[in-house]
Amino acid sequence: MENHIEKSLKIAIILTFAFFIVEVVGALVSGSLSLMGDAGHMFRDVFALFISLSAIKIAKKLPTKTKTFGYHRIEILAAFLNGIFLIIISVWILLEAYQRFFTPNPIESTVMFVVAFIGLVVNLYVAFKLHGSHDINVKSAFLHVLTDTLSSVAVIFASIWILFTNQTIVDPILGVAIAVFILFSATTIIKDSLRILMEFTPKDIDIDDVIREIESVNGVLETHNVHLWSLCSNINIVDAHVFTQETDMVKLERIKKEIKERLKKYNIKHATLEFECEKCMKNDKISKLEH
């Protein structure tokens, strides 16, 4: 039976994508740049929700002989493409806003208000459905949707301002603000995606802390050749050589089990540990991880 959070994510994706289309049409009809920017926010939310659902679905799939790590990297590729598309949207809005500062366009404030208000309701409903989840990806999607509600509120305010003052300049100004925010978000998404695709050390983990954690286990004398990277947004992997004078296999298994248990605090779900004895150390040049 499909669990509650998956069902909530599917409903959220359908609603958000449907209203993304509505906002694009509404922006074209009303002539509002800020509404188009809010649609860009909606599109970002669709991808954030999709990535969250994909992560849950992929986690249930077993690896195969040809795909030993499964399809976890799909969410990173999707996030990267999302970032590129958001940058294109942001640049278009900024260019359009620049032109409108010199040649203001008429804006249908009523259409702008109605569409933005419905968007606010959709965002609040989706945020309510996702609230309370402990999954890291769902929490991220929830924050995306929550921040988008602020954009909808800003567009509603702008539509009311235009309705009573007829000062349409507020629309391109707000459009620029939203576009800059989207641009910042897109840059962060691309940067984080590339960091994972390039297999860099996770940005929220100090590798020295990981080394100290391993070396604090009773029986471990030293750790070297440590490689730490991320498979996807919620799975970290470590590969390390562990020097110990312990030769009893049962005790070595206990040491390995304790190391893996301690590494869970760093969200390290895959740990490959190679144990070395004193003899191996003498025949091998040991170098600590170069920073």
C-alpha positions as CSV (number, residue, x, y, z in Angstrom):
1,M,0.0,0.0,0.0
2,E,1.3,3.4,-1.0
3,N,2.4,5.3,2.1
4,H,1.1,8.7,3.2
5,I,4.1,10.8,2.3
6,E,4.3,9.4,-1.3
7,K,0.6,10.1,-1.8
8,S,1.0,13.6,-0.5
9,L,4.0,14.3,-2.8
10,K,2.1,13.0,-5.8
11,I,-0.8,15.3,-5.0
12,A,1.6,18.2,-4.4
13,I,3.3,17.7,-7.8
14,I,0.1,17.5,-9.7
15,L,-1.3,20.6,-8.1
16,T,1.9,22.6,-8.3
17,F,2.5,21.7,-12.0
18,A,-1.1,22.4,-12.9
19,F,-1.0,25.8,-11.3
20,F,2.4,26.5,-12.9
21,I,0.6,26.3,-16.2
22,V,-2.2,28.5,-14.9
23,E,0.3,31.1,-13.7
24,V,2.1,31.2,-17.0
25,V,-1.2,31.7,-18.9
26,G,-2.2,34.3,-16.3
27,A,1.1,36.1,-16.6
28,L,0.7,36.3,-20.4
29,V,-2.9,37.5,-20.2
30,S,-2.3,40.1,-17.4
31,G,1.1,41.2,-18.8
32,S,2.6,40.8,-15.3
33,L,6.3,40.0,-15.0
34,S,6.1,39.4,-11.3
35,L,3.4,36.7,-11.9
36,M,5.7,35.1,-14.5
37,G,8.5,35.1,-11.9
38,D,6.1,33.5,-9.4
39,A,5.5,30.8,-12.0
40,G,9.2,30.3,-12.1
41,H,9.1,29.7,-8.4
42,M,6.3,27.2,-9.0
43,F,8.4,25.4,-11.6
44,R,11.3,25.2,-9.1
45,D,8.9,23.7,-6.5
46,V,7.7,21.0,-9.0
47,F,11.3,19.8,-9.4
48,A,11.9,20.0,-5.7
49,L,8.9,17.8,-5.1
50,F,9.8,15.5,-7.9
51,I,13.3,15.0,-6.5
52,S,11.8,14.2,-3.1
53,L,9.4,11.6,-4.5
54,S,12.2,10.1,-6.7
55,A,14.5,9.7,-3.8
56,I,11.9,7.8,-1.9
57,K,11.0,5.6,-4.9
58,I,14.7,4.9,-5.8
59,A,15.5,4.0,-2.2
60,K,13.1,1.1,-2.5
61,K,14.7,-0.3,-5.7
62,L,17.4,-3.0,-5.3
63,P,20.7,-2.6,-7.1
64,T,21.4,-4.8,-10.1
65,K,24.6,-6.3,-11.5
66,T,24.9,-3.5,-14.0
67,K,23.7,-0.8,-11.7
68,T,25.3,-1.6,-8.4
69,F,24.3,1.8,-6.9
70,G,20.9,1.9,-8.5
71,Y,19.5,5.2,-9.9
72,H,20.3,7.5,-7.0
73,R,22.1,10.0,-9.3
74,I,18.9,10.7,-11.3
75,E,17.8,13.2,-8.7
76,I,21.1,15.0,-9.0
77,L,20.9,15.2,-12.8
78,A,17.3,16.4,-12.5
79,A,18.3,19.1,-10.0
80,F,21.2,20.2,-12.3
81,L,18.8,20.6,-15.3
82,N,16.3,22.4,-13.1
83,G,19.0,24.9,-12.2
84,I,19.9,25.6,-15.8
85,F,16.2,26.1,-16.8
86,L,15.7,28.5,-13.8
87,I,18.7,30.6,-14.9
88,I,17.2,30.9,-18.4
89,I,13.8,32.0,-16.9
90,S,15.6,34.5,-14.6
91,V,17.6,36.1,-17.4
92,W,14.5,36.4,-19.6
93,I,12.6,38.2,-16.8
94,L,15.5,40.5,-16.1
95,L,15.8,41.5,-19.8
96,E,12.0,42.0,-20.1
97,A,12.0,44.1,-16.9
98,Y,14.8,46.3,-18.2
99,Q,12.7,47.1,-21.3
100,R,9.6,47.8,-19.2
101,F,11.4,50.3,-17.1
102,F,11.5,52.5,-20.3
103,T,8.3,51.4,-22.0
104,P,5.8,50.3,-19.3
105,N,3.1,47.8,-20.4
106,P,-0.5,47.9,-19.3
107,I,-1.3,45.3,-16.7
108,E,-4.6,43.5,-15.9
109,S,-4.3,43.8,-12.1
110,T,-7.6,41.9,-11.5
111,V,-6.3,38.8,-13.4
112,M,-3.0,39.2,-11.7
113,F,-4.6,39.3,-8.2
114,V,-6.9,36.3,-8.8
115,V,-4.1,34.1,-10.2
116,A,-1.7,35.1,-7.4
117,F,-4.3,34.5,-4.7
118,I,-5.1,31.0,-6.0
119,G,-1.3,30.4,-6.1
120,L,-1.1,31.3,-2.5
121,V,-3.9,28.9,-1.6
122,V,-2.2,26.1,-3.5
123,N,1.2,26.8,-1.8
124,L,-0.4,26.8,1.6
125,Y,-2.2,23.5,0.9
126,V,0.9,21.8,-0.4
127,A,3.0,23.1,2.6
128,F,0.3,21.7,4.9
129,K,0.4,18.3,3.2
130,L,4.2,18.1,3.5
131,H,4.5,19.6,7.0
132,G,5.9,17.2,9.7
133,S,7.9,14.8,7.6
134,H,11.3,13.7,8.9
135,D,12.6,12.9,5.5
136,I,15.5,15.3,4.5
137,N,14.3,15.6,0.9
138,V,10.7,16.2,1.9
139,K,11.8,18.9,4.4
140,S,13.8,20.6,1.6
141,A,10.7,20.5,-0.7
142,F,8.6,21.9,2.1
143,L,10.9,24.9,2.6
144,H,10.9,25.5,-1.2
145,V,7.1,25.7,-1.1
146,L,7.0,27.8,2.1
147,T,9.3,30.4,0.6
148,D,7.2,30.5,-2.6
149,T,4.2,31.6,-0.5
150,L,6.1,34.8,0.2
151,S,6.4,35.4,-3.5
152,S,2.7,34.9,-4.0
153,V,2.0,37.4,-1.2
154,A,4.3,39.9,-2.8
155,V,2.5,39.5,-6.2
156,I,-0.9,40.0,-4.5
157,F,0.3,43.2,-2.9
158,A,1.7,44.4,-6.2
159,S,-1.7,43.7,-8.0
160,I,-3.6,45.7,-5.3
161,W,-1.1,48.5,-5.5
162,I,-1.5,48.7,-9.3
163,L,-5.3,48.5,-9.0
164,F,-5.6,51.5,-6.8
165,T,-2.6,53.6,-8.0
166,N,-2.2,52.5,-11.6
167,Q,1.6,52.6,-11.0
168,T,2.7,49.6,-13.1
169,I,6.4,50.2,-12.4
170,V,6.0,48.2,-9.3
171,D,5.5,45.0,-11.4
172,P,8.9,45.0,-13.2
173,I,10.6,46.1,-9.9
174,L,9.0,43.1,-8.2
175,G,9.8,40.9,-11.2
176,V,13.5,41.8,-10.9
177,A,13.5,41.0,-7.2
178,I,11.9,37.6,-7.8
179,A,14.2,36.9,-10.8
180,V,17.3,37.6,-8.6
181,F,16.0,35.3,-5.9
182,I,15.4,32.5,-8.5
183,L,18.8,33.2,-10.0
184,F,20.4,32.8,-6.5
185,S,18.5,29.6,-5.9
186,A,19.4,28.2,-9.3
187,T,23.1,28.9,-8.8
188,T,23.0,27.1,-5.4
189,I,21.2,24.1,-7.0
190,I,23.8,23.9,-9.8
191,K,26.7,24.3,-7.4
192,D,25.4,21.6,-5.1
193,S,24.7,19.3,-8.0
194,L,28.1,19.7,-9.5
195,R,29.7,19.1,-6.1
196,I,28.0,15.7,-5.9
197,L,28.6,14.8,-9.6
198,M,32.3,15.7,-9.2
199,E,32.4,13.5,-6.0
200,F,33.7,16.3,-3.8
201,T,33.6,16.0,0.0
202,P,30.0,16.8,1.2
203,K,29.9,20.5,2.1
204,D,28.3,19.9,5.5
205,I,30.9,17.4,6.7
206,D,34.5,18.1,7.9
207,I,36.6,15.1,6.8
208,D,38.9,15.6,9.7
209,D,35.9,15.0,12.0
210,V,35.3,11.7,10.2
211,I,38.9,10.7,10.5
212,R,38.9,11.5,14.2
213,E,35.7,9.5,14.7
214,I,37.2,6.4,13.1
215,E,40.4,6.8,15.1
216,S,38.5,7.1,18.3
217,V,37.3,3.6,18.1
218,N,39.2,1.3,20.4
219,G,41.7,-0.8,18.4
220,V,42.2,1.7,15.6
221,L,45.7,3.3,15.6
222,E,45.5,5.3,12.4
223,T,43.4,6.1,9.4
224,H,44.7,7.1,5.9
225,N,43.8,7.1,2.2
226,V,40.3,8.4,3.2
227,H,37.9,9.3,0.4
228,L,34.6,10.8,1.2
229,W,31.9,11.7,-1.3
230,S,28.1,11.7,-1.9
231,L,26.1,9.4,-4.1
232,C,23.1,11.7,-3.9
233,S,21.6,14.3,-1.6
234,N,21.0,11.9,1.3
235,I,23.6,9.2,0.9
236,N,27.3,9.7,1.7
237,I,30.1,7.1,1.1
238,V,33.5,6.7,2.6
239,D,36.5,4.6,1.6
240,A,39.4,4.3,4.1
241,H,42.4,2.3,5.1
242,V,42.4,1.5,8.8
243,F,45.6,0.6,10.6
244,T,45.3,-1.7,13.6
245,Q,47.4,-4.3,15.4
246,E,44.4,-6.5,16.0
247,T,44.6,-9.7,14.1
248,D,41.6,-11.6,15.6
249,M,38.9,-11.7,12.9
250,V,36.0,-11.6,15.4
251,K,37.5,-8.5,17.1
252,L,38.1,-6.9,13.7
253,E,34.4,-7.4,12.8
254,R,33.5,-5.7,16.0
255,I,35.7,-2.7,15.2
256,K,34.3,-2.5,11.7
257,K,30.7,-2.6,13.1
258,E,31.4,0.1,15.6
259,I,33.1,2.4,13.0
260,K,30.1,2.0,10.7
261,E,27.7,2.7,13.5
262,R,29.5,5.9,14.5
263,L,29.6,7.1,10.9
264,K,25.8,7.1,10.7
265,K,25.8,10.5,12.3
266,Y,27.4,11.9,9.1
267,N,24.8,10.2,7.0
268,I,27.4,7.8,5.7
269,K,25.4,4.7,4.6
270,H,28.2,3.0,2.6
271,A,31.6,2.4,4.2
272,T,34.4,0.4,2.6
273,L,37.1,-0.2,5.2
274,E,40.4,-1.9,4.5
275,F,42.2,-3.1,7.6
276,E,46.0,-3.1,7.6
277,C,48.5,-4.7,10.0
278,E,51.9,-3.5,11.2
279,K,53.7,-5.5,8.5
280,C,51.6,-3.9,5.7
281,M,52.4,-0.5,7.2
282,K,56.2,-1.1,6.9
283,N,55.9,-2.0,3.3
284,D,53.7,0.9,2.3
285,K,54.4,4.6,2.3
286,I,51.6,6.1,4.4
287,S,50.4,9.6,3.8
288,K,47.6,11.4,5.4
289,L,44.9,12.9,3.3
290,E,46.2,16.0,1.4
291,H,43.9,18.9,1.7
